[in-house]
Amino acid sequence: MPTTHMTGTRGEWLDARLALLEAEKELTRRGDELARRRQALPWVRVDKAYRFETDEGSASLADLFRGRSQLLVYHFMFGPDYKAGCPSCSSIADGFDGFVVHLANHDVTLSAVSRAPLEKLQAYKQRMGWRFAWASSQGGDFNFDFNVSFTEEQQRAGTIEYNYRSGGHAMDATPVPAPVAEFAAMSGTDAATYSRDRPGLSTFVREDGVVYHTYSTYARGLDGIWGMYQWLDRAPKGRNEAGIWWRRHDEYDRA
């Protein structure tokens, strides 16, 4: 069966490609400008004494820097009552080990943080074959203060503010969207419990012993670090998705 996609000569392709190149260059320039604006945001001093459990024992937020001046925290969706990490967060985290060493040698530490107890994180990390740092914030305010975890009371009252706005996120919709229910089941919990934790990225800097919060992003703001989508956006058929298709990397053969 012949393709239904537009075809053309090599010359027609080149003309279209050169036009697209100009748009790509403009996007690159715009991305550079946005990066500069991120770096120009005011820093907010972190005075609260957050505590975490790590492979090396109890740690402060400053300890998570591991001697470097910059810290990137991926807020991995793994609540205390989950039996496994979120499949979407897992697909994002699959890329961490490849570049964490490069970041470390550029004065940047990458660490995941979740509310699940350390033992659960360690077991899941072993299952996935990951080596990056992953700290538990169980029992503390860290996830709540950085707007990636919410209480059952907030959920019932409809007062959750995520991604700098109230309501409007799929995880807060009624009835529960099918993808949310599916991911909750894949994480071994119900949709309401699953939705009380959300993904995000928060960044910090340490100067003269003082830690500052510099940036946070959520939801589609994480697309840039979701490696598989950067590749798919350059594939012939793009994301080409109608619903949830991805699994944890050890589950494809079972699907």
Residue pairs with C-beta under 8 A, 6 or more apart in sequence:
8 16
38 215
39 214
41 214
41 215
43 205
43 212
43 213
43 214
44 212
44 213
44 214
45 210
45 211
45 212
46 61
46 204
46 211
46 212
46 213
48 141
48 145
49 60
50 60
50 61
50 137
50 140
50 141
50 142
51 58
51 59
51 60
51 140
52 58
52 59
52 60
52 61
52 63
52 64
52 113
52 135
52 136
52 137
52 140
52 142
53 59
53 117
53 118
53 135
53 136
53 138
54 63
54 64
54 118
54 133
54 134
54 135
54 136
55 118
55 122
55 133
59 135
61 71
61 142
61 204
61 211
62 206
62 209
62 211
64 71
64 73
64 109
64 111
64 113
64 133
64 135
65 71
65 109
65 204
65 206
65 211
66 104
66 109
66 133
68 104
68 107
68 108
68 109
69 107
69 205
69 206
69 207
70 107
70 108
70 109
70 203
70 204
70 205
70 206
71 108
71 109
71 111
71 203
71 204
71 205
71 206
72 103
72 108
72 109
72 110
72 111
72 201
72 202
72 203
73 111
73 112
73 113
73 146
73 201
73 202
73 203
73 204
74 89
74 92
74 93
74 96
74 110
74 111
74 112
74 113
74 199
74 200
74 201
74 225
75 112
75 113
75 114
75 143
75 146
75 148
75 198
75 199
75 200
75 201
75 202
76 85
76 86
76 89
76 93
76 112
76 113
76 114
76 134
76 199
77 85
77 86
77 88
77 89
77 114
77 187
77 194
77 197
77 198
77 199
78 84
78 85
78 86
78 89
78 114
78 115
78 116
78 120
78 121
78 124
78 187
78 197
79 114
79 115
79 116
79 149
79 189
79 193
79 194
79 196
79 197
80 115
80 116
80 117
80 138
81 189
81 193
82 116
82 120
82 187
82 188
82 189
82 193
82 194
82 197
83 187
83 188
83 189
84 124
84 186
84 187
84 188
84 248
85 93
85 114
85 116
85 124
85 128
85 187
86 183
86 187
86 194
86 197
86 199
87 183
87 186
87 187
87 246
87 247
87 248
88 183
88 199
88 246
89 199
90 128
90 248
90 249
91 226
91 228
91 246
91 248
91 249
92 199
92 222
92 225
92 226
92 227
93 112
93 128
93 130
93 132
94 128
94 130
94 227
94 228
94 249
95 225
95 227
96 110
96 112
96 130
96 132
97 130
97 131
97 132
99 110
100 110
100 131
100 132
100 133
103 109
103 110
104 110
109 133
110 132
110 133
111 132
111 133
111 134
111 135
112 132
112 133
112 134
112 135
113 134
113 135
113 136
113 137
113 142
113 143
114 121
114 134
114 135
114 136
114 137
114 143
114 197
115 136
115 137
115 138
115 143
115 149
115 197
116 136
116 138
117 136
117 138
118 135
118 136
118 138
121 134
121 135
121 136
122 134
125 131
125 134
127 250
128 248
128 249
128 250
137 143
143 149
143 197
144 150
144 151
146 200
146 202
146 213
146 216
147 161
147 162
147 198
147 200
147 216
147 218
148 162
148 197
148 198
148 199
148 200
148 218
149 196
149 197
149 198
150 160
150 162
150 196
150 197
150 198
151 196
152 192
152 196
154 160
155 172
155 192
155 195
155 196
158 167
158 172
159 166
160 166
160 167
160 169
160 172
162 169
162 171
162 172
162 198
162 218
162 219
163 169
163 218
163 219
163 221
164 218
169 219
170 177
170 179
170 180
171 177
171 180
171 194
171 195
171 198
172 195
173 180
176 191
178 243
179 243
179 244
180 191
180 194
180 195
181 191
182 244
183 194
183 244
184 190
184 191
184 193
184 194
184 195
186 247
186 248
187 194
198 218
198 219
199 218
199 219
199 222
200 216
200 217
200 218
200 222
201 215
201 216
201 217
201 218
201 221
201 222
201 225
202 213
202 215
202 216
203 213
203 214
203 215
203 216
204 211
204 212
204 213
204 214
205 211
205 212
205 214
206 212
223 229
224 230
228 246
229 239
232 238
232 239
232 240
233 239
247 255
